[in-house]
Amino acid sequence: MKKVGLVMRKIQFTEAQGPRVFAERLKGIAAELGIEIVFISPERHVSGYDWLPGYEHEKGDLVNYDIVLDQINSHNIDHVIYTVSGFTYLKMFIEKSVLFPHSFPDPALTGYEMMKPFYQIVDKAIVSTEFLKKELNRNFGVTDVNVIPIGFNEALAEKHYNPLQIKDNRVLWIGRDEENRRPDLVLEYAKRNPDKDVVMVFGGVRYKESMKKYDIPQNVSLQFALSQDQIFELMNSAKVYWSCSKFDTFAMPLTEALAMGKIVVKPEHPCYDHISSTHSFAGNEKNWFELVNMAAAVPIKVSSENREHAFERFSSKVMKEGYRDFFDKWLQ
């Protein structure tokens, strides 16, 4: 069985959120295609919290190259997918290395200036949206780019879909306690709309501590590190799914929300253009609260149009076909 290394940060492998879900899904899909995905991450210089000086970000990755290369060599791997721009220089050692970015040097993201130099060496990438493909070309001249969505789990989307269990006043938000994700906006919305049942889900247990700095309204419930099964069960119970992040490379929960027929409220930033269906509404800080309330007030409980769109564009079946084509060419 052909081996392919997947290089991510240690914290990305340990938390129950996007990167880990992607890694597990890629591993399963690759196994069906006769390919073994080997998880590789640095074991040192890792913090339990984001943005402590010297930890977990691009400059820190540079001091971990020896550990990463030792792991790659110990598995006799000569094809690598890396998700962190700090590892772009793997190309100096592994010719067949390709970037799949979980972040991107966009001004909306903290630390984007730090990412920029690493992108100068990228020559091949897999991205999950057409927007990112255009940005890689426009900003860095990268033209060898495959667009493959991160597929949602169709089995879970079927298992938990039950419109009778929807709570008409429930608004769901999934993210991190980071400035870019704007959890403060969600808490302010809840304070102004005490009739709404607001559920906030955080990918890591570490956010239990960081969320203590906020005054949490009584109509807000916090959830941490849920499994995919729990996410879909909770998603089914909400009428509205709201994302208010400044920027995303894919926004996996938004595609899952579409798959579950949620009425979706999203940012108007073009990085969310792929989240486009009959009942997905784009806004900004000036009108989000009104949009969420309007979404909660629509007479339908679910959007079959949103659900159909997601199954057509973002299912794991679509992801599998994308990687089948990619691996056929790349692994030759």
C-alpha positions in Angstrom: 0.0 0.0 0.0 1.4 3.4 -1.0 2.1 5.7 1.9 1.4 9.5 1.9 2.4 11.7 4.9 -0.1 14.2 6.3 1.8 16.9 8.2 -0.3 18.9 10.7 0.4 20.5 14.0 0.0 18.3 17.1 -2.8 20.4 18.4 -4.7 20.0 15.1 -4.6 16.2 15.5 -5.8 16.3 19.1 -8.8 18.7 18.9 -12.3 17.7 17.8 -12.6 20.3 15.0 -12.0 20.9 11.3 -8.4 19.8 10.8 -8.8 16.5 12.7 -12.1 15.8 11.0 -10.5 16.4 7.6 -7.5 14.2 8.6 -9.7 11.2 9.6 -11.9 11.6 6.5 -8.9 11.7 4.2 -7.4 8.7 5.9 -10.7 6.7 5.4 -11.1 7.8 1.7 -7.4 7.1 0.9 -7.7 3.6 2.5 -10.6 2.8 0.1 -8.3 3.9 -2.7 -5.5 1.7 -1.6 -3.4 4.5 0.0 -2.2 4.7 3.6 -2.3 8.2 5.1 0.4 8.5 7.9 -0.2 11.3 10.4 3.0 13.3 11.1 3.4 16.2 13.5 6.1 17.8 15.6 6.2 16.6 19.2 7.9 19.6 20.8 7.3 23.4 21.0 3.6 23.0 21.4 1.3 25.1 23.5 -2.1 24.2 24.8 -3.3 27.7 23.8 -3.1 29.7 20.6 -0.8 32.7 20.1 1.7 32.2 23.0 5.0 33.7 21.8 7.1 31.1 20.0 4.5 28.3 20.0 2.4 26.6 17.4 2.8 29.0 14.5 4.9 29.4 11.4 8.2 30.5 13.1 7.8 27.7 15.6 7.3 25.1 12.8 10.8 25.9 11.4 12.5 24.5 14.5 10.6 21.3 14.1 11.8 20.3 10.6 14.3 17.7 12.0 11.5 15.9 13.9 9.1 16.0 10.9 11.8 14.8 8.4 12.8 12.0 10.8 9.2 10.8 10.9 8.8 11.0 7.2 12.0 9.1 6.5 11.3 6.4 9.1 8.1 5.6 7.1 9.9 5.7 3.8 7.5 8.4 2.6 8.2 10.3 -0.6 4.8 12.0 -1.0 3.6 14.6 1.6 0.5 16.7 2.1 1.1 19.5 4.6 -1.5 21.8 6.0 0.6 24.5 7.7 2.5 27.1 5.6 5.4 26.9 8.0 6.2 23.6 6.4 6.4 24.8 2.8 10.2 24.3 2.9 9.6 20.5 2.9 9.8 20.9 -0.8 13.6 21.3 -0.4 13.7 17.8 1.0 10.6 16.0 -0.5 10.0 16.9 -4.1 6.4 15.5 -4.1 5.0 17.8 -1.4 1.7 19.6 -1.7 0.0 22.3 0.4 -3.5 21.9 1.7 -4.0 25.1 3.7 -6.1 25.2 6.8 -5.2 28.9 7.0 -4.3 31.5 4.4 -2.5 34.9 4.4 -5.6 37.0 4.3 -5.6 40.4 6.1 -8.7 39.2 8.0 -6.5 36.7 9.9 -4.2 37.4 12.8 -0.6 36.7 11.8 -1.2 36.8 8.1 2.0 38.8 7.5 4.0 36.0 9.1 2.5 33.5 6.6 3.3 35.4 3.4 7.0 34.5 3.0 6.2 30.8 3.2 3.7 31.0 0.4 6.4 32.3 -2.0 7.8 28.8 -2.3 4.5 27.0 -2.9 4.2 25.5 -6.4 1.4 23.0 -5.9 -1.7 23.0 -3.7 -5.0 21.4 -3.0 -7.7 23.8 -1.8 -11.3 23.3 -0.9 -12.9 26.3 -2.7 -12.6 28.1 -6.1 -12.0 31.3 -4.1 -8.7 30.0 -2.7 -7.6 28.7 -6.1 -8.1 32.3 -7.5 -6.3 33.8 -4.5 -3.3 31.5 -4.7 -2.9 32.5 -8.4 -3.6 36.2 -7.8 -1.3 36.7 -4.8 1.4 34.1 -5.3 1.3 33.0 -8.9 0.5 29.4 -8.0 -1.4 27.7 -11.0 -1.1 24.0 -10.2 -4.1 23.8 -7.9 -6.8 21.1 -7.4 -10.1 22.1 -5.9 -11.5 19.3 -3.7 -14.1 20.0 -1.0 -14.0 18.6 2.5 -16.9 16.2 2.3 -19.5 15.9 5.1 -20.5 12.5 6.4 -23.6 11.5 4.5 -24.4 8.7 6.9 -24.6 11.1 9.8 -26.6 13.6 7.8 -29.2 10.9 7.0 -29.1 9.4 10.5 -29.9 12.6 12.4 -32.1 14.4 10.0 -35.5 14.8 11.6 -37.4 18.1 11.1 -39.8 17.2 13.9 -37.0 17.7 16.5 -36.2 21.2 15.4 -36.5 24.0 18.0 -37.8 27.1 16.2 -35.9 29.5 18.5 -32.6 27.6 18.5 -29.6 29.4 16.9 -26.4 27.3 16.5 -22.8 28.7 16.2 -19.7 26.6 15.9 -16.2 28.0 16.2 -13.3 28.9 18.5 -12.7 31.5 21.2 -10.6 33.6 18.8 -11.0 37.2 17.7 -11.4 36.1 14.0 -14.4 33.9 14.9 -16.2 36.7 16.8 -17.8 34.7 19.7 -18.4 38.1 21.4 -20.9 39.0 18.7 -22.9 35.8 19.4 -23.0 36.6 23.1 -24.2 40.1 22.4 -26.9 38.8 20.1 -28.1 36.5 22.8 -28.2 39.3 25.4 -30.4 41.4 23.0 -32.6 38.4 22.1 -33.4 36.6 25.3 -36.2 34.6 23.6 -33.6 32.8 21.5 -32.0 29.5 22.6 -28.3 30.1 21.5 -25.9 27.1 21.4 -22.2 27.7 21.0 -19.9 24.8 20.2 -16.1 25.0 20.6 -13.7 22.5 19.1 -11.3 22.2 22.0 -11.7 21.6 25.7 -9.1 24.4 26.3 -11.9 26.9 25.5 -13.7 26.0 28.7 -11.0 28.1 30.4 -10.8 31.0 27.9 -14.6 31.4 27.8 -14.7 32.3 31.5 -13.6 35.8 30.7 -17.1 36.5 29.2 -20.4 37.2 30.9 -22.5 34.3 29.5 -26.2 35.1 29.2 -28.7 32.6 30.6 -30.0 31.7 27.1 -26.6 30.6 25.9 -25.4 27.0 26.4 -21.7 26.2 25.7 -20.5 22.8 24.3 -16.9 21.7 23.9 -15.1 19.0 21.8 -18.2 17.3 20.5 -17.9 14.2 18.3 -19.1 14.4 14.7 -22.1 12.3 15.8 -23.0 14.8 18.5 -22.5 17.7 16.1 -25.0 16.4 13.6 -27.5 15.5 16.4 -27.2 19.1 17.7 -27.3 20.6 14.2 -30.6 18.8 13.6 -32.2 20.5 16.6 -31.4 24.0 15.5 -33.4 26.0 13.0 -30.7 28.6 12.2 -27.0 28.1 11.7 -25.0 31.3 12.0 -21.3 31.9 11.1 -19.8 35.3 11.8 -16.1 34.6 11.2 -14.0 37.1 9.3 -12.4 34.5 7.0 -12.4 30.7 6.4 -10.6 28.4 4.0 -13.7 26.2 3.8 -16.1 26.5 6.8 -16.9 22.8 7.3 -19.8 23.4 9.7 -21.5 25.6 7.1 -21.6 22.8 4.6 -22.8 20.4 7.4 -25.5 23.0 8.2 -26.6 23.0 4.6 -26.7 19.2 4.5 -29.0 19.2 7.5 -31.3 21.7 5.9 -30.6 24.6 8.2 -31.5 28.2 7.4 -28.0 29.6 7.1 -26.7 33.1 8.0 -23.1 33.7 6.9 -20.5 36.5 6.3 -20.6 38.3 2.9 -16.8 37.8 2.4 -16.2 36.1 -1.0 -14.4 33.2 0.7 -18.0 32.0 1.6 -19.3 32.2 -2.0 -19.5 28.4 -2.2 -22.1 28.5 0.6 -24.7 29.6 -1.8 -28.2 28.2 -1.9 -31.9 29.2 -1.6 -31.9 29.7 2.1 -28.3 30.9 2.8 -28.2 34.6 3.6 -25.0 36.8 3.7 -24.5 39.8 6.0 -22.2 41.7 8.2 -22.0 43.2 11.7 -24.5 45.9 10.8 -27.3 43.5 9.9 -26.5 40.1 11.3 -28.7 40.3 14.3 -31.7 41.2 12.1 -30.8 38.5 9.6 -30.6 35.8 12.3 -34.0 36.9 13.6 -35.5 36.9 10.1 -34.1 33.4 9.5 -35.6 32.2 12.7 -39.0 33.7 11.7 -39.3 32.1 8.2 -42.3 29.8 8.0 -40.4 26.7 6.9 -38.6 24.5 9.5 -35.9 23.2 7.1 -34.6 24.0 3.6 -34.7 21.0 1.3 -33.0 23.2 -1.3 -30.0 23.7 1.0 -29.9 20.0 1.8 -29.9 19.0 -1.9 -27.2 21.6 -2.7 -24.9 20.2 0.0 -25.3 16.6 -1.1 -24.6 17.6 -4.7 -21.5 19.7 -4.0 -20.0 18.8 -0.6 -20.6 15.1 0.2 -17.8 12.8 1.1 -18.6 11.0 -2.2 -17.6 14.2 -4.0 -14.4 14.4 -1.9 -13.6 10.8 -2.7 -13.8 11.3 -6.4 -11.7 14.5 -6.2 -8.9 12.6 -4.3 -9.2 9.6 -6.6 -8.4 11.9 -9.6 -5.7 13.7 -7.7 -3.8 10.6 -6.4 -4.0 8.9 -9.8 -1.9 11.7 -11.3 0.3 12.7 -8.3 1.4 9.2 -7.2 2.5 8.1 -10.7 
